[in-house]
Each structure stands twice: as C-alpha cells, then as structure tokens.
C-alpha cells in the first residue's frame, strides 16, 4: 500500500508571532520554521504502519516555495521514502490545496492519505474534508487511534460524548489529532541518508489545474493588549467588583 502524507511548512510553534507593519500578514523573515505539528503526527502514523509491514511506500508532499524543501528533507529524515514539492510562490486557499493534492493522489495511485487535522497558521481545518469530497473517498477526522486491517482502516476519534470508532474502506483520507502518537526525532544517520532520498520538484502549472482565488485576505492585526489584573483585599470587594464593574453577577 502507498501512503501519501501532506506536510506544511509553518512558523515554529514556540516562536512568538509578529504581525507585519503593513498588516498584510505575519513576519516570516529570519523566523524559525518547522513542519506543522499535526502533519508530523500524520507522518509518524504512516511510518509506524510501514514498520508493521502494512505499507510499502510513504510519499511526503508539500506545496509552496523552494524553502519547503527543508521541511520535506526533515520528513525524509524521519522516515518518508521520497518527497514531492509542488512549487508555488503564492498563498493558496484550502480548496485549491485540496485540488492539487487530488491530482497528486491520482498520479501516485495512493491508497491512504494522512494529514494533520489543521495547520497552526491558517487554523482552517478544511483541507482533509475537501480532499475527501473531491476524491469521493471515505474520511475520518481528528484520529486519536489508527488500526489498519486488510482493506479497511479503523479510526478512533474523540467526540463530545466520548470516543467514536469508524471503519473505513480503503482508499480513504484520515486527518490526525495530537493524541494519536508522539513523533520521533530524526537521528543524525537518517538526516544524512535523507540527503540522498529523491525529492521531486513539480511546477504548479505542469499539473494542468485551473485554480482561482476564493478568499481574499484584507488585513491581519494583532489581538488587543489585555490590561493587567488587580488584587482585592476581601471576598466582599471581589463581589462588589463583579457586580458593579464587570457586571457578571
């Protein structure tokens, strides 16, 4: 079985975000970048399936500028067999990304697509669902447990009432949640091996897709600065503040 894992290059989750002065986006120059944490979990899930003998090949896919090669090399160091970069210098909406992934899934004849439930920059949680709809494949979202048996995949996901278990017939699309696993670290030997693994760069125009902008970003602003809290001397003073100032009682 061939597994396609979509990964995205995002600002490192431990870096403080700064909005550009012209409010066109967030500052990415000289900022540490990394693989989207949810996508890293999806890649770990694919690697574990291959280690169990249930997958033959793992293909890491990213869409973006040439800088995304660094993210893909990291994926290769973690255990992906090869990588594909769809070269594109413009920002794409979730639907256009799903259309690109649909084309790659067909070209590679993948039987399972794994990706994070959302990226930590756009935070849209849309691409997996859109991809499943375009492919007309069954889907499972927010996977916290993954089990592959014969020609089906069993996915456990968290819902408001507890846990829900779904059985999907392959091919399928699965998006991963934080509780699915803990990604491994790339060892130095694997980092060196990753430099020799194939990484194909495909121009977006070569896919023959007709893409149009569905979303326009008007401006990006930082959240308002919160005022500092205060201390009160007694419970009566607290109740007075809640009643007369905050007006929540």
LOFI-762124 format. One record per residue: residue number from 1; residue in one letter; chain; x, y, z of N, C-alpha, C in turn. Coordinates in steps of 0.1 Angstrom, whole numbers, always signed. Layout:
REM LOFI-762124
PT   i aa ch  n.c1  n.c2  n.c3 ca.c1 ca.c2 ca.c3  c.c1  c.c2  c.c3
PT NUM  A  A     X     Y     Z     X     Y     Z     X     Y     Z
...
END
This chain:
REM LOFI-762124
PT   i aa ch  n.c1  n.c2  n.c3 ca.c1 ca.c2 ca.c3  c.c1  c.c2  c.c3
PT   1  X  A    +8   -12    +0    +0    +0    +0    +9   +12    +0
PT   2  X  A    +4   +22    -7   +12   +35    -8    +4   +46    +0
PT   3  X  A   +12   +53    +8    +6   +63   +17   +11   +76   +13
PT   4  X  A    +3   +86   +11    +6  +100    +8    +4  +108   +20
PT   5  X  A   +14  +115   +25   +13  +124   +37   +16  +138   +33
PT   6  X  A    +6  +147   +35    +7  +161   +32   +13  +168   +44
PT   7  X  A   +24  +176   +41   +30  +183   +52   +31  +198   +48
PT   8  X  A   +31  +206   +58   +32  +221   +55   +43  +227   +64
PT   9  X  A   +49  +237   +57   +60  +245   +64   +53  +257   +71
PT  10  X  A   +55  +257   +84   +48  +268   +92   +58  +274  +102
PT  11  X  A   +55  +285  +108   +63  +291  +118   +64  +282  +130
PT  12  X  A   +76  +280  +135   +77  +271  +147   +67  +275  +158
PT  13  X  A   +60  +264  +164   +50  +268  +174   +55  +274  +186
PT  14  X  A   +68  +274  +188   +74  +280  +200   +79  +294  +198
PT  15  X  A   +77  +299  +186   +82  +313  +182   +70  +323  +184
PT  16  X  A   +73  +334  +190   +63  +345  +192   +60  +351  +178
PT  17  X  A   +47  +351  +175   +43  +357  +162   +42  +372  +162
PT  18  X  A   +48  +378  +151   +47  +393  +150   +40  +396  +137
PT  19  X  A   +31  +405  +138   +23  +410  +126   +32  +420  +118
PT  20  X  A   +31  +420  +105   +39  +429   +97   +33  +443   +99
PT  21  X  A   +41  +453   +97   +36  +467  +100   +26  +471   +89
PT  22  X  A   +26  +465   +77   +16  +469   +67    +3  +460   +69
PT  23  X  A    +3  +451   +79    -9  +443   +82   -13  +434   +70
PT  24  X  A    -3  +430   +62    -6  +421   +51    -4  +406   +55
PT  25  X  A    +1  +404   +67    +4  +390   +72   +13  +390   +84
PT  26  X  A   +19  +379   +87   +28  +378   +98   +42  +378   +93
PT  27  X  A   +51  +382  +102   +65  +382   +98   +71  +369   +97
PT  28  X  A   +77  +365   +86   +84  +352   +84   +99  +354   +81
PT  29  X  A  +104  +366   +78  +118  +368   +76  +126  +365   +88
PT  30  X  A  +136  +357   +87  +145  +354   +98  +138  +348  +110
PT  31  X  A  +127  +341  +107  +119  +334  +117  +121  +319  +116
PT  32  X  A  +122  +312  +127  +124  +298  +127  +111  +291  +121
PT  33  X  A  +113  +282  +111  +102  +275  +106  +103  +260  +109
PT  34  X  A   +92  +253  +108   +92  +239  +111   +80  +232  +104
PT  35  X  A   +80  +219  +105   +68  +212  +100   +56  +213  +109
PT  36  X  A   +45  +215  +103   +33  +216  +111   +31  +204  +120
PT  37  X  A   +30  +207  +133   +30  +196  +143   +19  +185  +140
PT  38  X  A    +8  +188  +136    -2  +178  +133    +2  +170  +121
PT  39  X  A    +9  +176  +111   +14  +168   +99   +25  +159  +104
PT  40  X  A   +33  +163  +113   +44  +155  +118   +38  +142  +125
PT  41  X  A   +27  +144  +132   +20  +132  +138   +15  +123  +127
PT  42  X  A    +9  +129  +116    +4  +121  +105   +16  +113   +98
PT  43  X  A   +27  +119   +97   +39  +112   +91   +44  +101  +100
PT  44  X  A   +44  +103  +113   +47   +93  +123   +38   +81  +122
PT  45  X  A   +25   +84  +120   +15   +73  +119   +18   +64  +106
PT  46  X  A   +21   +71   +95   +25   +64   +83   +37   +55   +85
PT  47  X  A   +47   +61   +92   +60   +53   +94   +57   +41  +102
PT  48  X  A   +48   +42  +112   +45   +30  +121   +38   +20  +113
PT  49  X  A   +29   +24  +104   +22   +14   +95   +32    +7   +86
PT  50  X  A   +42   +14   +81   +52    +7   +73   +60    -2   +81
PT  51  X  A   +64    +2   +93   +72    -7  +102   +64   -20  +106
PT  52  X  A   +51   -19  +106   +42   -31  +108   +40   -39   +96
PT  53  X  A   +46   -35   +85   +45   -43   +73   +32   -40   +65
PT  54  X  A   +25   -29   +68   +12   -27   +62   +13   -16   +52
PT  55  X  A   +24   -10   +49   +26    +0   +39   +39    -3   +32
PT  56  X  A   +39    -1   +19   +51    -3   +11   +60   +10    +9
PT  57  X  A   +53   +21    +8   +60   +34    +4   +52   +45   +11
PT  58  X  A   +60   +55   +15   +55   +67   +21   +60   +79   +13
PT  59  X  A   +51   +87    +8   +54   +99    +0   +50  +111    +8
PT  60  X  A   +60  +120   +11   +57  +133   +17   +55  +143    +6
PT  61  X  A   +44  +151    +8   +41  +161    -2   +39  +175    +4
PT  62  X  A   +45  +185    -2   +43  +199    +3   +40  +208    -9
PT  63  X  A   +33  +219    -6   +30  +229   -17   +35  +242   -12
PT  64  X  A   +44  +248   -20   +49  +261   -15   +62  +265   -23
PT  65  X  A   +69  +274   -17   +82  +279   -23   +93  +268   -21
PT  66  X  A  +105  +272   -27  +116  +263   -26  +121  +260   -12
PT  67  X  A  +117  +270    -3  +121  +268   +11  +114  +256   +18
PT  68  X  A  +104  +251   +12   +97  +239   +17  +105  +226   +15
PT  69  X  A  +116  +227    +7  +125  +216    +6  +131  +212   +20
PT  70  X  A  +133  +222   +28  +139  +219   +41  +129  +211   +49
PT  71  X  A  +116  +214   +49  +106  +207   +56  +105  +193   +51
PT  72  X  A  +106  +191   +38  +105  +178   +32  +117  +169   +35
PT  73  X  A  +129  +175   +35  +141  +168   +39  +140  +163   +54
PT  74  X  A  +133  +171   +62  +131  +167   +76  +122  +155   +76
PT  75  X  A  +111  +155   +67  +102  +144   +66  +109  +131   +61
PT  76  X  A  +118  +133   +52  +126  +122   +47  +135  +116   +58
PT  77  X  A  +141  +125   +66  +149  +121   +77  +141  +113   +88
PT  78  X  A  +129  +117   +89  +120  +110   +99  +117   +96   +94
PT  79  X  A  +116   +94   +81  +113   +80   +76  +105   +80   +63
PT  80  X  A  +101   +91   +57   +95   +90   +44  +104   +85   +33
PT  81  X  A   +99   +78   +23  +107   +72   +13  +111   +82    +2
PT  82  X  A  +102   +90    -2  +105  +101   -11   +96  +113    -9
PT  83  X  A   +99  +124   -16   +91  +136   -14   +88  +143   -27
PT  84  X  A   +77  +150   -27   +73  +158   -38   +70  +172   -34
PT  85  X  A   +76  +182   -40   +73  +196   -38   +66  +202   -50
PT  86  X  A   +54  +207   -48   +47  +214   -58   +51  +229   -57
PT  87  X  A   +59  +234   -66   +65  +247   -65   +54  +258   -68
PT  88  X  A   +52  +266   -58   +42  +277   -59   +46  +288   -50
PT  89  X  A   +47  +300   -55   +52  +312   -47   +40  +320   -41
PT  90  X  A   +28  +316   -45   +16  +324   -40    +9  +316   -29
PT  91  X  A    +2  +323   -20    -5  +316   -10   -18  +311   -16
PT  92  X  A   -22  +298   -12   -34  +292   -18   -44  +289    -7
PT  93  X  A   -56  +289   -10   -67  +286    -1   -68  +271    +1
PT  94  X  A   -76  +267   +10   -78  +253   +13   -83  +245    +1
PT  95  X  A   -93  +250    -6   -98  +243   -17   -88  +241   -28
PT  96  X  A   -80  +251   -31   -70  +249   -42   -59  +239   -37
PT  97  X  A   -56  +239   -25   -46  +229   -20   -52  +215   -21
PT  98  X  A   -65  +214   -18   -71  +201   -19   -72  +196   -34
PT  99  X  A   -74  +205   -43   -74  +202   -57   -60  +197   -62
PT 100  X  A   -49  +203   -57   -36  +199   -60   -33  +185   -55
PT 101  X  A   -37  +183   -42   -35  +170   -36   -42  +159   -43
PT 102  X  A   -55  +163   -48   -62  +153   -55   -55  +148   -68
PT 103  X  A   -49  +158   -75   -41  +154   -87   -29  +145   -83
PT 104  X  A   -22  +148   -72   -11  +140   -69   -15  +126   -64
PT 105  X  A   -26  +125   -57   -31  +112   -53   -34  +104   -65
PT 106  X  A   -40  +109   -75   -43  +102   -87   -30   +98   -95
PT 107  X  A   -21  +107   -95    -8  +104  -102    +0   +93   -95
PT 108  X  A    +0   +93   -82    +8   +84   -74    +0   +71   -71
PT 109  X  A   -13   +71   -74   -21   +59   -71   -20   +55   -56
PT 110  X  A   -21   +65   -47   -21   +63   -33   -34   +57   -28
PT 111  X  A   -33   +48   -18   -45   +42   -12   -49   +48    +1
PT 112  X  A   -40   +56    +7   -43   +62   +20   -37   +76   +20
PT 113  X  A   -44   +86   +24   -39   +99   +26   -40  +103   +40
PT 114  X  A   -28  +107   +46   -28  +111   +60   -23  +126   +61
PT 115  X  A   -29  +133   +69   -25  +147   +71   -30  +152   +84
PT 116  X  A   -24  +163   +89   -29  +169  +102   -43  +174  +101
PT 117  X  A   -50  +175  +112   -64  +180  +111   -64  +194  +107
PT 118  X  A   -53  +202  +109   -53  +216  +106   -38  +221  +107
PT 119  X  A   -36  +232  +100   -23  +238  +102   -23  +249  +113
PT 120  X  A   -12  +251  +119   -13  +260  +131   -12  +275  +127
PT 121  X  A   -10  +277  +114   -10  +291  +109   -24  +296  +104
PT 122  X  A   -30  +289   +94   -43  +292   +89   -54  +287   +99
PT 123  X  A   -51  +276  +105   -61  +270  +115   -75  +268  +109
PT 124  X  A   -75  +264   +96   -88  +263   +90   -95  +250   +92
PT 125  X  A   -88  +239   +93   -94  +225   +94  -104  +223   +83
PT 126  X  A   -99  +224   +70  -108  +223   +59  -102  +213   +48
PT 127  X  A   -89  +213   +46   -83  +206   +35   -86  +191   +35
PT 128  X  A   -85  +184   +46   -88  +170   +46  -102  +167   +41
PT 129  X  A  -111  +174   +46  -125  +172   +43  -128  +175   +28
PT 130  X  A  -122  +186   +23  -123  +190    +9  -117  +179    +0
PT 131  X  A  -105  +174    +4   -99  +164    -4  -107  +151    -5
PT 132  X  A  -113  +147    +6  -121  +135    +6  -133  +137    -3
PT 133  X  A  -139  +149    -3  -151  +152   -11  -147  +151   -26
PT 134  X  A  -135  +157   -29  -131  +158   -43  -128  +144   -49
PT 135  X  A  -122  +135   -40  -118  +122   -44  -130  +112   -43
PT 136  X  A  -141  +117   -36  -152  +108   -33  -148   +96   -25
PT 137  X  A  -139   +98   -15  -134   +88    -6  -140   +89    +8
PT 138  X  A  -141   +78   +15  -145   +79   +29  -134   +87   +37
PT 139  X  A  -138   +93   +48  -129  +101   +56  -131   +99   +71
PT 140  X  A  -121  +101   +78  -122  +102   +93  -113  +113   +98
PT 141  X  A  -119  +122  +107  -112  +133  +111  -108  +132  +126
PT 142  X  A   -98  +140  +130   -94  +140  +144   -90  +126  +150
PT 143  X  A   -83  +119  +142   -80  +105  +146   -70  +105  +158
PT 144  X  A   -74   +98  +169   -66   +96  +180   -61   +81  +181
PT 145  X  A   -66   +73  +173   -61   +59  +172   -63   +54  +158
PT 146  X  A   -54   +46  +152   -54   +42  +138   -50   +27  +138
PT 147  X  A   -59   +19  +131   -56    +5  +130   -60    +1  +116
PT 148  X  A   -50    -6  +109   -52   -10   +95   -54   -25   +95
PT 149  X  A   -65   -29   +89   -68   -44   +88   -73   -47   +74
PT 150  X  A   -66   -56   +67   -69   -60   +53   -72   -48   +45
PT 151  X  A   -84   -46   +40   -87   -35   +31   -95   -24   +37
PT 152  X  A   -93   -23   +50  -101   -12   +58   -92    -6   +68
PT 153  X  A   -96    +6   +73   -88   +13   +83   -98   +16   +94
PT 154  X  A   -95   +13  +107  -103   +16  +118   -98   +28  +125
PT 155  X  A  -106   +38  +127  -102   +51  +133  -110   +54  +145
PT 156  X  A  -103   +57  +156  -110   +61  +169  -108   +76  +170
PT 157  X  A  -119   +83  +172  -118   +98  +173  -126  +103  +185
PT 158  X  A  -122  +114  +190  -128  +120  +202  -140  +128  +198
PT 159  X  A  -151  +126  +204  -163  +135  +202  -168  +140  +216
PT 160  X  A  -178  +148  +216  -183  +154  +228  -187  +144  +238
PT 161  X  A  -193  +133  +234  -198  +123  +243  -188  +112  +247
PT 162  X  A  -176  +113  +241  -166  +102  +245  -158   +99  +233
PT 163  X  A  -157   +86  +229  -149   +81  +218  -158   +75  +207
PT 164  X  A  -155   +78  +195  -163   +72  +184  -153   +64  +175
PT 165  X  A  -157   +52  +171  -148   +43  +163  -155   +42  +149
PT 166  X  A  -147   +45  +139  -152   +44  +125  -144   +33  +117
PT 167  X  A  -151   +26  +108  -144   +17   +99  -146   +22   +85
PT 168  X  A  -134   +24   +79  -134   +30   +65  -129   +20   +55
PT 169  X  A  -135   +19   +44  -129   +10   +33  -119   +18   +25
PT 170  X  A  -107   +12   +23   -97   +19   +15  -101   +20    +1
PT 171  X  A   -97   +30    -6   -89   +41    -2   -96   +51    +7
PT 172  X  A   -89   +59   +15   -95   +68   +24   -86   +80   +28
PT 173  X  A   -92   +90   +34   -85  +102   +39   -87  +102   +54
PT 174  X  A   -76  +104   +61   -76  +104   +76   -68  +117   +80
PT 175  X  A   -74  +125   +89   -67  +136   +95   -64  +133  +109
PT 176  X  A   -53  +137  +114   -48  +132  +127   -49  +143  +138
PT 177  X  A   -51  +138  +150   -51  +147  +162   -39  +145  +170
PT 178  X  A   -37  +153  +181   -25  +153  +189   -23  +140  +196
PT 179  X  A   -34  +134  +200   -33  +122  +209   -29  +109  +201
PT 180  X  A   -28  +110  +188   -25   +98  +180   -12   +91  +183
PT 181  X  A    -2  +100  +184   +12   +94  +187   +21  +106  +191
PT 182  X  A   +33  +102  +194   +44  +112  +197   +55  +111  +186
PT 183  X  A   +57  +120  +177   +66  +119  +167   +81  +116  +172
PT 184  X  A   +88  +108  +164  +102  +105  +168  +111  +117  +164
PT 185  X  A  +123  +116  +169  +133  +126  +165  +141  +120  +153
PT 186  X  A  +146  +129  +144  +154  +124  +133  +169  +122  +138
PT 187  X  A  +174  +110  +137  +188  +107  +141  +197  +113  +130
PT 188  X  A  +210  +115  +134  +220  +120  +125  +222  +111  +113
PT 189  X  A  +223   +98  +115  +225   +90  +103  +213   +91   +93
PT 190  X  A  +201   +92   +98  +189   +93   +90  +189  +107   +83
PT 191  X  A  +194  +117   +90  +195  +131   +84  +204  +130   +72
PT 192  X  A  +215  +123   +73  +225  +122   +62  +219  +113   +51
PT 193  X  A  +211  +103   +54  +205   +95   +44  +195  +103   +36
PT 194  X  A  +188  +112   +43  +177  +119   +37  +182  +128   +25
PT 195  X  A  +195  +132   +26  +200  +140   +15  +201  +132    +2
PT 196  X  A  +201  +119    +3  +202  +111    -9  +188  +105   -14
PT 197  X  A  +178  +108    -6  +165  +103   -10  +159  +112   -21
PT 198  X  A  +151  +107   -30  +145  +115   -41  +136  +126   -36
PT 199  X  A  +137  +138   -41  +128  +149   -38  +125  +155   -52
PT 200  X  A  +113  +153   -57  +109  +158   -70  +102  +172   -68
PT 201  X  A  +106  +181   -77  +100  +194   -77   +92  +196   -89
PT 202  X  A   +79  +198   -87   +69  +199   -98   +64  +213   -99
PT 203  X  A   +65  +220  -110   +59  +233  -111   +43  +232  -110
PT 204  X  A   +37  +241  -104   +22  +240  -103   +15  +240  -116
PT 205  X  A   +21  +248  -126   +15  +249  -139   +15  +235  -146
PT 206  X  A   +24  +227  -143   +25  +214  -150   +14  +204  -147
PT 207  X  A    +6  +207  -136    -5  +198  -132   -17  +201  -140
PT 208  X  A   -18  +211  -148   -29  +214  -157   -42  +217  -149
PT 209  X  A   -41  +224  -138   -53  +227  -130   -57  +242  -133
PT 210  X  A   -70  +244  -132   -75  +257  -133   -79  +262  -119
PT 211  X  A   -71  +270  -113   -73  +275   -99   -76  +289   -99
PT 212  X  A   -86  +293   -91   -89  +307   -89   -90  +310   -74
PT 213  X  A   -88  +323   -71   -88  +328   -57  -102  +328   -52
PT 214  X  A  -105  +321   -41  -118  +320   -35  -118  +329   -22
PT 215  X  A  -107  +333   -17  -106  +340    -4   -96  +352    -6
PT 216  X  A  -100  +363    -2   -91  +375    -2   -88  +379   +13
PT 217  X  A   -75  +380   +16   -71  +385   +29   -70  +400   +29
PT 218  X  A   -79  +405   +37   -80  +420   +38   -69  +426   +47
PT 219  X  A   -68  +421   +59   -57  +426   +68   -55  +416   +79
PT 220  X  A   -44  +417   +85   -40  +409   +97   -36  +418  +108
PT 221  X  A   -43  +417  +119   -40  +425  +131   -37  +417  +143
PT 222  X  A   -29  +422  +152   -26  +415  +164   -38  +417  +174
PT 223  X  A   -40  +407  +183   -51  +409  +193   -48  +420  +202
PT 224  X  A   -58  +427  +207   -56  +438  +216   -49  +434  +229
PT 225  X  A   -41  +443  +234   -33  +440  +246   -42  +440  +258
PT 226  X  A   -41  +429  +266   -50  +428  +277   -44  +436  +289
PT 227  X  A   -54  +443  +296   -49  +451  +308   -45  +441  +319
PT 228  X  A   -37  +446  +328   -32  +438  +339   -43  +436  +349
PT 229  X  A   -43  +425  +356   -53  +422  +366   -50  +430  +379
PT 230  X  A   -60  +430  +388   -58  +437  +401   -61  +427  +413
PT 231  X  A   -56  +431  +424   -58  +423  +436   -68  +430  +445
PT 232  X  A   -77  +422  +451   -87  +428  +461   -84  +423  +475
PT 233  X  A   -88  +430  +485   -85  +427  +499   -94  +417  +505
PT 234  X  A  -106  +415  +499  -116  +406  +506  -125  +401  +496
PT 235  X  A  -133  +391  +500  -143  +385  +492  -154  +395  +489
PT 236  X  A  -157  +403  +498  -168  +414  +496  -163  +423  +485
PT 237  X  A  -151  +427  +485  -146  +436  +475  -146  +430  +461
PT 238  X  A  -143  +416  +461  -144  +409  +448  -158  +409  +443
PT 239  X  A  -168  +406  +452  -182  +406  +447  -186  +419  +443
PT 240  X  A  -181  +430  +449  -185  +443  +445  -180  +446  +431
PT 241  X  A  -168  +442  +428  -162  +444  +415  -170  +437  +404
PT 242  X  A  -173  +424  +408  -180  +416  +398  -194  +421  +395
PT 243  X  A  -201  +427  +406  -214  +432  +404  -215  +445  +397
PT 244  X  A  -206  +454  +401  -207  +468  +397  -198  +472  +386
PT 245  X  A  -187  +466  +384  -178  +469  +373  -179  +459  +362
PT 246  X  A  -176  +446  +365  -177  +436  +354  -191  +433  +350
PT 247  X  A  -200  +435  +360  -215  +433  +358  -218  +419  +353
PT 248  X  A  -211  +409  +359  -213  +395  +356  -222  +388  +366
PT 249  X  A  -225  +394  +377  -233  +388  +387  -246  +396  +388
END
